[in-house]
Amino acid sequence: MVAKTKTPRKKTVKKIRKKEEKKAKKIDIGIDVKIPEAICEDKNCPFHGRLAIRGHIINGIVVSDKMDKSVVVQREYMRHIKKYERSEKRTRKYLAHLPPCVKAHVGNKVKIMECRPLSKTISYVVIESN
């Protein structure tokens, strides 16, 4: 007796094709940044996932990349003190999600942007690395 091999149904083939198309699809996030060439399957990636970004764009330097898929970004800014008519340099650290398609290491200049809270402390995502 010959064993019959089942061919996949049309519906399952269509679903598989749709999934493959979604993986290769790059989304324009509406900001003038370089879209990464690498493709990732991270759901919290603004380019390949479903994460919406909004609000401020912050430029900074990566201080630490020891966490899994997260980085610490430090930003320096000047604050004017009216009483003494002087300015002082201040720093602020932000925790940001790092998608696998964006490569960033300690010392790199990055752009981060606001998103919905991804954890208790992370509400930013890296959108560009120089």
N, C-alpha and C positions, 0 to 999 in steps of 0.2 A: 504494500500500500504506500502510495506517495503522499508525503506530508504537504499540505497546502500552506503556502506563505501568504500572509495577509499584506495587502498593499495599504498604505495609509490613506485614510479618507481625505476628501478634498478640504473639509473644514480644518482638520489638524494641520494639513500642509499650509493652508492660508495663515493659520495662527503662527506657525513656525516662521514663515516668511515675514510676517508683521513684526515679530520679535527681533529678527535679524535686521530689519530696516530701522527699528528703534535704536538698536545698539550702534549702528553706524551713523545715525542722525546727529548733527551738531546744531544746537539751538543758538540763535542770535539773541544775546541777553540785552541788547539795546544800548550798550555802552561801547565807546570806541576803545576797545582793548584787543590785543592779539589773541585769537582763538587758539587753544592748544591743539597741536597735531595729534597727540596721543589720545586714544579713546579709552574711557573708563566706564565701569558699570556701577558707579557710586550713585545712589539715589539722592544724595545731598550735594551733587555737583551742579552748578548753575548752567554748565554747557551741555552735559549729557544726561542729567537727572531731571528732577522735578522741583528743584529748589528755586523759589522766587527771591530776587534781591531787590533792595530798595534803599533809599536814604543816602547817607554820606559815603563818599569815597575817601579813604584814608591811606596816605602813603607812609610807609615805615620800613624798618629794617628788622629782619628775623633775628631774634635773640636766642631762641631755643626751638629745636625741632625733635626733642626726645619723646614727645607723646605720639601715640598712634593716630595718624590722620589729623593732627592738630599742630599748630605752631604758636609761639608767643611773638607778637610784633610790637616793637617799641617805636613811639612817635615822639619827636622833639618839637616843641613850639615855644614861642616867646609870649610872655604875659606882661602887660604894662602895669606898673604900680603908680597910680595917680598921685598919691601923697608925696612920694620921693622923686617923681618924674624920671623914673628909670624903668628898664625892662629886665626881666629875669627869664632864664631858660628853664623850662619845665619838661618833664617826660611823663609819658603815660604808656602803660602796657595793655595790649588787647590780646585776648585769646581768640584764635580764628581757626576754622575748619580748613584743612588742606586736602583738596581732592587729589586722587592719584594721578590725574592727567596733568596737573600743574606741578612742576618741579621747583621746590624752594628749599634751600639749606641755610644754615647759620651765616649771617653776613649779607644775604641777598636783599635787594630792595624789592618790596612787594606792594601791590595795591590790594586793599581789603575793602569789602563793602558789607553793609548791614543786611541781615536776613532775619528770619524768624528764629527764636531761641532753639538751638540744637541740643543744648544741655544746660545745666545750671549756670555755667559761666561763658559759654560760647554762643555769641549772637552775630558773628561776622564770618565771612568766607573769603578766601584768597581768590582773586580773579585774574591776577597777572603777576608774573615774576620776571625781573630783569636780570 
